[in-house]
Amino acid sequence: MIDTAAIWGLTGTTVTSFMFLWAIYSQYVPRHLRSYIEKYVYKLLGWVSLYVHIKFTEYTEEGLKRSENYDAIRNYLSTNSAARALRLKADESKNSKALVLSMDDHEEVEDVFDGVKVKWHSNVKEIQTNSSSGRGNSGERRYFTLTFHKRHREMIIETYLEHVLREGKDIGLRNRERKLYTNNSSSEWYPWRSGKWSNVPFHHPATFETLAMDPEKKERIKKDLVKFSKGKDYYKKVGKPWKRGYLLFGPPGTGKSTMISAIANFLKYDVYDLELTTVKDNSELKKLLLDTKGKSIVVIEDIDCSLDLTGQRKSKKEEDDEDDDDEEKKKKDDEKKAKMEAEKQSKVTLSGLLNSIDGLWSACSDEKIIIFTTNFVDKLDPALIRRGRMDNHIEMSYCRFEAFKVLAKNYLEIESHELYGEIKRLLEETDVSPADVAETLMPKSDEEDADVCIKRLVKTVEEEKEKAKKLAEEEEKSKAEREERRRKKKEEKKKKEEEDKKKKTEEEDKKVQGSEVNGDLHDSNGTN
């Protein structure tokens, strides 16, 4: 009988020798030769092995888009990994009171389908990437491997995989926690870290019921959203990508961001807040949009301030009517703009943005809403907001009486008051943003009741009305002064032109008289 110590000694020697040979092989055998050897080793194993292996990577081979199949498989395996796997990863759920358990790296679980046993392996691979600076970066790529006996190939491929992907997607929808995403700088685009987008749970409480807007207008928007969310077959029939664009425009404080949150909550969509100033170029923009999922809203807020995407064309009349006194101001603005342009690193162009949201690349994912917001819609290039790109233009206006009633119900829980008539008259005559009305209605202490808040609103709106009146008078006075200066400049210009013309005419007359005198002298000399 062989001694146990001898067996352990032989095992240790064998393992040590193998590790030494493997280190020599990995360090000194050229990479291309190792690939060649490994290729034929895998072929040899395939000939003698009775098992088939299918690999599902976390990202596509091009690295442009996260694999939906990988996410579906992970969701499917999470249902039985807690009971079968020995090593698990714990993630917080939506309410942070429970844990979601999934397979850890290099773990294995078994699954049985119609009496057939299969094995799933969770793998991670170390990789080396080169940055733009030429330095190498190390990282990880994850993937699942499905192993099964080759005699079950047909059933696994045609039935089992379809079952896994379908169940995984359903589980994902049931457990889905909506997210608010923001794009990372391209220097942070590592799939094993945060990737192209970072996210936090989306818990904004805004709804259409609490949105300060005319009820009829809200109802039209809700019907439009419902029609879109159910329009998969319709969009396919008419030959359009399943997406829709919304342009929200209006003064600051009129609820544009709140509207976005209400739409997201109404449709139960994720939100991607796209910051264009951090996007390096058009190619990077396409990759960012490719990495967004369906059932989502892509938002570009204050697009008139994001990049140089505003319309620069002026009519002849606008050019002629520019005030000469504003030249110094324009010069300062131009210098400021040139400085900002020099500091700006983003090279995203209007053409690149249009192609990304409405070109060939826009059809790469379905069920997506694109929303632009702006305070100054007239500054935007018409090509950016035309119908077909921004299909629905929604004006977020100042607070009127119907919107006020929604705010009063939200903040004070009242539906009528003796001052409602006065408030209606004031709001029709005065431009006040819903944000200002909401802040005024909000109680500032426990002692303040609805009556105090309503009276404060009346006083605030009256003060705002007086300010607006004074501002309008100042504007009118300033306009009259500008007109007077323009009139005087035109008169001075016209007077100068007349004087120059008169002077030129006198000079021509003198030349004519001089030539006549010379002619007379010449004739007189000839006679003599």
Rosetta blueprint (number, residue, H / E / L):
1 M L
2 I L
3 D L
4 T H
5 A H
6 A H
7 I H
8 W H
9 G H
10 L H
11 T H
12 G H
13 T H
14 T H
15 V H
16 T H
17 S H
18 F H
19 M H
20 F H
21 L H
22 W H
23 A H
24 I H
25 Y H
26 S H
27 Q H
28 Y H
29 V L
30 P L
31 R H
32 H H
33 L H
34 R H
35 S H
36 Y H
37 I H
38 E H
39 K H
40 Y H
41 V H
42 Y H
43 K H
44 L H
45 L H
46 G H
47 W H
48 V H
49 S L
50 L L
51 Y E
52 V E
53 H E
54 I E
55 K E
56 F E
57 T E
58 E L
59 Y E
60 T L
61 E L
62 E L
63 G L
64 L L
65 K L
66 R E
67 S L
68 E H
69 N H
70 Y H
71 D H
72 A H
73 I H
74 R H
75 N H
76 Y H
77 L H
78 S H
79 T H
80 N H
81 S H
82 A H
83 A H
84 R H
85 A L
86 L L
87 R L
88 L E
89 K E
90 A E
91 D E
92 E E
93 S L
94 K L
95 N L
96 S L
97 K L
98 A L
99 L E
100 V E
101 L E
102 S E
103 M E
104 D L
105 D L
106 H L
107 E E
108 E E
109 V E
110 E E
111 D E
112 V E
113 F E
114 D L
115 G L
116 V E
117 K E
118 V E
119 K E
120 W E
121 H E
122 S E
123 N E
124 V E
125 K E
126 E E
127 I E
128 Q E
129 T E
130 N E
131 S L
132 S L
133 S L
134 G L
135 R L
136 G E
137 N E
138 S E
139 G E
140 E E
141 R E
142 R E
143 Y E
144 F E
145 T E
146 L E
147 T E
148 F E
149 H E
150 K H
151 R H
152 H H
153 R H
154 E H
155 M H
156 I H
157 I H
158 E H
159 T H
160 Y H
161 L H
162 E H
163 H H
164 V H
165 L H
166 R H
167 E H
168 G H
169 K H
170 D H
171 I H
172 G H
173 L H
174 R H
175 N L
176 R L
177 E L
178 R L
179 K E
180 L E
181 Y E
182 T E
183 N E
184 N L
185 S L
186 S H
187 S H
188 E H
189 W L
190 Y L
191 P L
192 W L
193 R L
194 S L
195 G L
196 K L
197 W E
198 S E
199 N E
200 V E
201 P E
202 F L
203 H L
204 H L
205 P L
206 A L
207 T L
208 F L
209 E L
210 T L
211 L L
212 A L
213 M L
214 D L
215 P H
216 E H
217 K H
218 K H
219 E H
220 R H
221 I H
222 K H
223 K H
224 D H
225 L H
226 V H
227 K H
228 F H
229 S H
230 K L
231 G L
232 K H
233 D H
234 Y H
235 Y H
236 K H
237 K H
238 V H
239 G L
240 K L
241 P L
242 W L
243 K E
244 R E
245 G E
246 Y E
247 L E
248 L E
249 F E
250 G L
251 P L
252 P L
253 G L
254 T L
255 G L
256 K H
257 S H
258 T H
259 M H
260 I H
261 S H
262 A H
263 I H
264 A H
265 N H
266 F H
267 L H
268 K L
269 Y L
270 D E
271 V E
272 Y E
273 D E
274 L L
275 E L
276 L H
277 T H
278 T H
279 V L
280 K L
281 D L
282 N H
283 S H
284 E H
285 L H
286 K H
287 K H
288 L H
289 L H
290 L H
291 D L
292 T L
293 K L
294 G L
295 K L
296 S E
297 I E
298 V E
299 V E
300 I E
301 E L
302 D L
303 I H
304 D H
305 C H
306 S H
307 L L
308 D L
309 L L
310 T E
311 G L
312 Q L
313 R L
314 K L
315 S L
316 K H
317 K H
318 E H
319 E H
320 D H
321 D L
322 E L
323 D L
324 D H
325 D H
326 D H
327 E H
328 E H
329 K H
330 K H
331 K H
332 K H
333 D H
334 D H
335 E H
336 K H
337 K H
338 A H
339 K H
340 M H
341 E H
342 A H
343 E H
344 K L
345 Q L
346 S L
347 K L
348 V L
349 T L
350 L H
351 S H
352 G H
353 L H
354 L H
355 N H
356 S H
357 I H
358 D H
359 G L
360 L H
361 W H
362 S H
363 A H
364 C H
365 S L
366 D L
367 E L
368 K E
369 I E
370 I E
371 I E
372 F E
373 T E
374 T E
375 N L
376 F L
377 V H
378 D H
379 K H
380 L E
381 D L
382 P H
383 A H
384 L H
385 I H
386 R L
387 R L
388 G L
389 R L
390 M L
391 D L
392 N E
393 H E
394 I E
395 E E
396 M L
397 S L
398 Y L
399 C L
400 R L
401 F H
402 E H
403 A H
404 F H
405 K H
406 V H
407 L H
408 A H
409 K H
410 N H
411 Y H
412 L H
413 E L
414 I L
415 E L
416 S L
417 H L
418 E L
419 L L
420 Y H
421 G H
422 E H
423 I H
424 K H
425 R H
426 L H
427 L H
428 E H
429 E H
430 T L
431 D L
432 V L
433 S L
434 P H
435 A H
436 D H
437 V H
438 A H
439 E H
440 T H
441 L H
442 M L
443 P L
444 K L
445 S L
446 D L
447 E L
448 E L
449 D L
450 A H
451 D H
452 V H
453 C H
454 I H
455 K H
456 R H
457 L H
458 V H
459 K H
460 T H
461 V H
462 E H
463 E H
464 E H
465 K H
466 E H
467 K H
468 A H
469 K H
470 K H
471 L H
472 A H
473 E H
474 E H
475 E H
476 E H
477 K H
478 S H
479 K H
480 A H
481 E H
482 R H
483 E H
484 E H
485 R H
486 R H
487 R H
488 K H
489 K H
490 K H
491 E H
492 E H
493 K H
494 K H
495 K H
496 K H
497 E H
498 E H
499 E H
500 D H
501 K H
502 K H
503 K H
504 K H
505 T H
506 E H
507 E H
508 E H
509 D H
510 K H
511 K H
512 V H
513 Q H
514 G H
515 S H
516 E H
517 V H
518 N H
519 G H
520 D H
521 L H
522 H H
523 D H
524 S H
525 N H
526 G H
527 T H
528 N L
